[in-house]
């Protein structure tokens, strides 16, 4: 049985003359109460409240200071909208009228949780409120250990923030003294292009993330008079803002009538999340 989740904290709807000055085009993200099935059907609301609680300090961190994304408390906003309707009555004292300053709800978060005897699974979607497009989606599961659940939900939130507020990353990896890569790229959820240093600069590599921790890549081009082709998979083992990068691939180098194959090459290095935003 899941231990009681941390309470929903912080008034996330800002109103009145104390509303702080914000940069241009602030974006709001609002969480619906998630639905749930299984023995613990109140877990859906608990998970959505927990994600809100963890997202607020994440958006306030130095890494996301220029993100301009703000959590909106949808239930509180709905109550104030009802109050605004009441203020239209001719019997309402207009001297007590409240004039809110809303942040537009740019994204809406919905989800569903399911409990079983052995653990919990969930699906969470972030939808663009104007287009209806699902801009980010996450499926996850955990045991009935509350600490594991909290950690995995934080990972899901990190993926959402990466999608909505892409950061710059630094990649440094190699297969030895000759094939070396050192570059910056934007975001961890979109394909990015890389060219190795030196004589291998003619080999173009395209990395295609499947998540913040894994993906695939292809490579092709000329180096040392040979045509190189290949591809494979990569993983990133994150520890905070840095992760161990490991890529495994199979490649072919063809020069004239000669050809060599390496079915199990490996690149190792690091990926570091930088404290600066990037533009796509």
Backbone torsions as a table, in degrees:
resi	resn	phi	psi	omega
1	UNK	NA	136.0	-178.7
2	UNK	-71.8	134.7	174.9
3	UNK	-67.9	156.2	-179.5
4	UNK	-54.3	133.5	-179.3
5	UNK	-78.8	157.5	179.5
6	UNK	-60.3	144.1	-175.7
7	UNK	-68.8	154.6	175.5
8	UNK	-70.6	123.7	-173.7
9	UNK	-123.9	162.3	171.9
10	UNK	77.2	127.9	174.3
11	UNK	-77.5	114.3	-169.7
12	UNK	-101.0	1.6	176.0
13	UNK	-107.2	124.2	-175.8
14	UNK	-103.6	140.4	-172.5
15	UNK	-151.4	151.3	169.8
16	UNK	85.4	-175.4	-173.3
17	UNK	-67.6	-14.6	179.0
18	UNK	-83.2	1.4	179.9
19	UNK	-59.1	123.1	-174.4
20	UNK	-73.1	154.8	176.9
21	UNK	-68.5	135.1	-178.2
22	UNK	-121.2	159.3	174.5
23	UNK	-68.0	170.4	-176.9
24	UNK	-63.3	149.8	174.7
25	UNK	52.6	56.6	173.4
26	UNK	-66.1	145.1	179.8
27	UNK	-115.7	140.1	179.0
28	UNK	-108.0	145.2	175.6
29	UNK	-126.5	120.6	-176.4
30	UNK	-115.3	142.3	-177.6
31	UNK	-107.5	123.5	166.9
32	UNK	-78.3	158.9	171.7
33	UNK	-70.5	126.2	-177.3
34	UNK	-70.4	149.0	173.1
35	UNK	-82.0	165.5	-177.9
36	UNK	-154.8	151.8	172.1
37	UNK	-133.3	160.7	180.0
38	UNK	109.1	-176.4	-175.9
39	UNK	-59.9	-31.0	-175.8
40	UNK	-112.9	72.6	-171.7
41	UNK	-73.3	-8.9	176.1
42	UNK	-82.6	-4.5	-176.2
43	UNK	-65.5	-29.6	-179.7
44	UNK	-57.8	-48.3	178.1
45	UNK	-65.3	-38.8	-179.9
46	UNK	-62.7	-40.6	179.9
47	UNK	-67.0	-43.0	179.7
48	UNK	-64.2	-41.0	177.4
49	UNK	-64.4	-39.4	179.5
50	UNK	-64.5	-40.3	179.6
51	UNK	-65.8	-38.8	176.7
52	UNK	-62.7	-46.2	-179.4
53	UNK	-57.1	-40.6	-178.7
54	UNK	-80.6	-27.2	-178.0
55	UNK	-71.5	-35.3	-176.8
56	UNK	-56.7	-55.6	178.7
57	UNK	-65.9	-27.6	177.8
58	UNK	-63.5	-42.1	179.2
59	UNK	-73.4	-22.4	179.8
60	UNK	-88.4	-3.8	-177.7
61	UNK	-72.3	157.1	178.9
62	UNK	-56.1	-31.3	-179.0
63	UNK	-62.8	-29.1	-174.8
64	UNK	-114.5	20.6	-175.1
65	UNK	-62.5	-28.0	-179.7
66	UNK	-102.2	13.8	-178.2
67	UNK	-71.8	-35.8	-179.6
68	UNK	58.9	39.0	175.4
69	UNK	-114.2	131.3	-173.3
70	UNK	-130.7	137.6	178.4
71	UNK	-77.3	134.0	179.1
72	UNK	-111.9	130.0	176.6
73	UNK	-86.1	103.3	-171.5
74	UNK	-65.5	-39.6	-178.9
75	UNK	-64.1	-43.9	178.9
76	UNK	-63.8	-39.4	179.0
77	UNK	-63.5	-41.8	179.3
78	UNK	-61.1	-38.4	178.3
79	UNK	-64.6	-39.5	-179.4
80	UNK	-70.6	-34.3	176.6
81	UNK	-63.5	-37.0	175.5
82	UNK	-64.5	-40.1	178.2
83	UNK	-63.3	-37.6	178.3
84	UNK	-64.5	-35.8	176.8
85	UNK	-64.7	-39.9	178.8
86	UNK	-64.5	-31.8	-178.3
87	UNK	-68.2	-14.7	178.7
88	UNK	-75.9	-12.9	180.0
89	UNK	-66.4	138.4	178.1
90	UNK	-65.6	-14.3	-179.6
91	UNK	-90.0	-1.4	-178.4
92	UNK	-84.4	136.1	177.9
93	UNK	-71.0	105.9	-175.3
94	UNK	-67.3	-18.1	177.0
95	UNK	-69.6	-17.0	179.3
96	UNK	-104.6	13.3	-177.1
97	UNK	-66.6	135.7	178.4
98	UNK	-98.1	130.2	177.8
99	UNK	-114.8	102.9	-176.5
100	UNK	-80.2	159.7	174.5
101	UNK	-123.7	92.6	-173.4
102	UNK	-80.8	143.6	162.6
103	UNK	-89.5	129.6	-178.2
104	UNK	-61.8	136.4	176.4
105	UNK	-81.4	95.3	-177.1
106	UNK	-79.0	-34.7	-177.8
107	UNK	-129.1	143.2	177.6
108	UNK	-122.2	133.2	-176.5
109	UNK	-107.9	123.6	176.7
110	UNK	-124.3	158.8	-179.2
111	UNK	-164.7	168.0	177.0
112	UNK	-140.1	134.5	178.7
113	UNK	-119.4	146.6	178.8
114	UNK	-134.3	130.6	179.2
115	UNK	-107.7	144.5	174.7
116	UNK	-131.4	-176.2	179.0
117	UNK	-67.2	-24.3	-174.2
118	UNK	-104.3	-13.7	-178.1
119	UNK	173.8	-155.8	-173.9
120	UNK	-135.6	142.0	171.4
121	UNK	-130.3	155.4	-177.7
122	UNK	-152.7	156.6	171.3
123	UNK	-130.3	129.4	-179.1
124	UNK	-128.4	132.2	179.5
125	UNK	-121.7	141.2	172.4
126	UNK	-110.6	119.8	-174.0
127	UNK	-114.1	136.2	172.5
128	UNK	-71.9	119.9	-173.5
129	UNK	-69.4	-21.9	179.9
130	UNK	-85.2	-42.3	-175.0
131	UNK	-97.4	-19.5	-174.9
132	UNK	78.8	3.3	-178.9
133	UNK	-76.5	136.3	171.5
134	UNK	-79.1	107.5	-174.4
135	UNK	-88.1	-17.9	176.5
136	UNK	-157.5	142.6	-178.8
137	UNK	-141.9	144.9	-178.6
138	UNK	-141.0	131.3	172.4
139	UNK	-117.1	133.3	-178.6
140	UNK	-150.1	173.4	177.9
141	UNK	-156.5	158.3	176.7
142	UNK	-153.2	168.9	173.0
143	UNK	-76.2	-174.8	178.1
144	UNK	-81.4	14.6	177.3
145	UNK	-81.7	117.3	-177.6
146	UNK	-58.5	-37.7	-179.4
147	UNK	-63.9	-40.0	178.6
148	UNK	-66.0	-42.3	178.5
149	UNK	-59.8	-47.7	-178.7
150	UNK	-60.7	-44.1	-178.4
151	UNK	-64.6	-41.7	-178.6
152	UNK	-71.0	-33.3	175.6
153	UNK	-67.9	-35.3	175.6
154	UNK	-63.7	-38.6	177.3
155	UNK	-63.3	-39.2	177.1
156	UNK	-63.7	-43.1	178.1
157	UNK	-61.6	-40.0	179.0
158	UNK	-61.0	-39.0	176.8
159	UNK	-63.2	-41.1	179.1
160	UNK	-63.6	-44.4	-179.6
161	UNK	-64.6	-39.5	177.8
162	UNK	-60.1	-37.2	-179.0
163	UNK	-71.9	-44.6	-174.6
164	UNK	-84.5	-25.2	-178.6
165	UNK	-135.8	75.0	-174.6
166	UNK	-61.9	139.0	178.1
167	UNK	-107.4	165.1	174.0
168	UNK	-86.6	145.4	-179.7
169	UNK	-127.3	151.1	177.1
170	UNK	-116.0	124.9	179.2
171	UNK	-114.0	128.2	175.0
172	UNK	-134.5	116.3	-176.5
173	UNK	-154.3	163.7	-179.1
174	UNK	-163.6	166.0	170.1
175	UNK	-109.1	10.9	-177.5
176	UNK	144.3	-158.8	-174.5
177	UNK	-74.1	-14.9	-173.2
178	UNK	-102.6	-46.8	-177.4
179	UNK	-96.1	99.1	-175.7
180	UNK	-128.7	141.7	179.4
181	UNK	-127.0	133.5	170.6
182	UNK	-148.4	114.2	-173.9
183	UNK	-158.3	166.8	171.1
184	UNK	-111.9	147.9	176.3
185	UNK	-143.0	166.0	-173.5
186	UNK	-102.7	120.6	176.5
187	UNK	75.1	163.7	-178.6
188	UNK	-117.5	1.9	-174.4
189	UNK	-112.7	-3.7	-179.3
190	UNK	-118.2	153.0	176.9
191	UNK	-57.6	143.7	176.8
192	UNK	-136.7	147.1	-176.4
193	UNK	-99.9	143.0	-177.6
194	UNK	-138.2	142.9	170.1
195	UNK	-126.8	131.0	178.1
196	UNK	-65.9	170.3	179.5
197	UNK	-81.3	165.9	168.5
198	UNK	60.1	-137.6	-174.6
199	UNK	-64.4	-19.1	179.8
200	UNK	-90.3	8.0	-177.9
201	UNK	-63.7	-17.5	178.0
202	UNK	-79.0	-4.8	179.4
203	UNK	-97.7	113.3	179.6
204	UNK	-89.1	135.2	179.1
205	UNK	-122.3	137.2	177.8
206	UNK	-121.5	117.1	178.8
207	UNK	-98.4	131.8	-178.2
208	UNK	-121.6	101.8	-179.1
209	UNK	-66.4	141.8	169.7
210	UNK	-103.4	-21.7	175.0
211	UNK	-160.1	-176.0	177.5
212	UNK	-71.7	-9.2	-173.5
213	UNK	-121.0	0.3	-178.0
214	UNK	-162.3	164.3	178.1
215	UNK	177.2	-166.8	179.6
216	UNK	-127.4	167.9	175.9
217	UNK	-152.5	158.1	174.2
218	UNK	-126.1	159.2	177.2
219	UNK	-145.9	147.2	179.1
220	UNK	-170.5	144.2	-180.0
221	UNK	148.3	-172.5	-176.3
222	UNK	-110.2	140.3	174.4
223	UNK	-157.6	137.4	-179.7
224	UNK	55.4	34.5	177.2
225	UNK	77.1	6.2	-178.1
226	UNK	-117.3	155.0	174.8
227	UNK	-95.3	120.1	-176.6
228	UNK	-104.6	133.1	174.1
229	UNK	-138.6	153.3	177.6
230	UNK	160.5	-166.1	-179.5
231	UNK	167.2	178.0	-179.2
232	UNK	176.5	-146.7	-176.2
233	UNK	-127.3	160.6	175.5
234	UNK	-141.5	157.0	175.9
235	UNK	-135.0	154.0	174.8
236	UNK	-129.2	120.4	178.0
237	UNK	-96.8	98.4	-172.9
238	UNK	-78.8	137.9	169.3
239	UNK	-132.9	93.6	-174.3
240	UNK	70.1	-129.3	-177.1
241	UNK	-90.6	3.5	178.0
242	UNK	-125.7	150.6	-179.9
243	UNK	-144.2	149.3	176.1
244	UNK	-80.8	123.3	-176.9
245	UNK	-99.9	127.6	177.0
246	UNK	-134.1	123.5	177.7
247	UNK	-121.6	134.3	178.8
248	UNK	-123.0	131.4	-177.6
249	UNK	-147.1	169.2	172.7
250	UNK	-119.7	128.8	-178.9
251	UNK	-135.3	161.4	176.5
252	UNK	-127.8	134.2	174.8
253	UNK	-116.2	120.2	-174.7
254	UNK	-122.4	126.2	177.9
255	UNK	-134.6	111.8	-177.0
256	UNK	60.3	-127.7	179.6
257	UNK	-85.7	-9.1	-177.5
258	UNK	-91.5	150.5	-179.2
259	UNK	-151.0	138.0	175.4
260	UNK	-127.5	147.9	-179.2
261	UNK	-125.1	144.7	171.3
262	UNK	-132.3	104.3	-174.7
263	UNK	-81.5	-4.2	-173.9
264	UNK	-150.3	59.0	176.8
265	UNK	-81.6	158.1	-178.4
266	UNK	-143.3	131.9	171.9
267	UNK	-109.0	139.7	175.4
268	UNK	-131.9	150.6	179.6
269	UNK	175.9	-149.6	-177.3
270	UNK	-137.0	152.1	169.7
271	UNK	-122.3	132.8	-178.7
272	UNK	-125.3	130.2	176.4
273	UNK	-82.0	119.3	-176.0
274	UNK	-86.3	155.1	-179.7
275	UNK	-89.8	57.3	175.4
276	UNK	-155.7	149.6	179.9
277	UNK	-85.4	167.5	176.8
278	UNK	-139.2	160.3	-178.7
279	UNK	-109.8	136.2	177.7
280	UNK	-97.7	NA	NA
